[in-house]
Amino acid sequence: MADIKYYDVLLKPVITEKSMEMMGEKKYTFLVHPDANKIQIREAVEKMFEGAKVKKVNTMNCHGKKKRRGYIVGTTSATKKAIVTLTPESKDIEFFEGI
């Protein structure tokens, strides 16, 4: 397994209607490094966002879809998503405040 630093774990936030609704329940969705585990994701969120205390991390592997362009068939990149649940007393993540 590769040595992944905490600043390489979180790639970008997922901004959809469903993820915006879950923010009211203190659940935040991120695209993460495919080799990152739940412990590394927890550390990354707590180090990158000050005052955030992680209660639970759910991860899901999203396989690439088949696409074709004429005769050639290929797949899109596989991704990994993480839904991070914060404790009730932790501060919200300010990154999502203006959205």
Secondary structure, 3 states (H helix, E strand, C coil): CCCCCHHHHEEEECCCHHHHHHHHHCEEEEEECCCCCHHHHHHHHHHHCCCCCEEEEEEEEECCCEEEECCEEEECCCEEEEEEEECCCCCCCHHHCCC
